[in-house]
Amino acid sequence: MEDGFQKMFVYFEDFRSEVNGHFDRMEADITDLRGAIGELSAQVRDYHNETILMSHQIDKLKEAIKQIAQETGIKLAVEL
């Protein structure tokens, strides 16, 4: 009878060890995913900020072109 308990104990210890290993790997994967998401969100934020800056620069260039066209009497072929 004691031999049966010993086998069952070893089985449960092996099972527990296997489950713990699985959870450890999952935790490492989750940590990696969090890092990747953080990096990606930083890249998206930077891209968004750059897009806003470029939009402002384009608006300034449009206004400068309109002003130059008006002062020189040149009619623009497209509406800016």
Secondary structure as GFF3:
##gff-version 3
##sequence-region A 1 80
A	DSSP	alpha_helix	2	72	.	.	.	ID=ss1
###
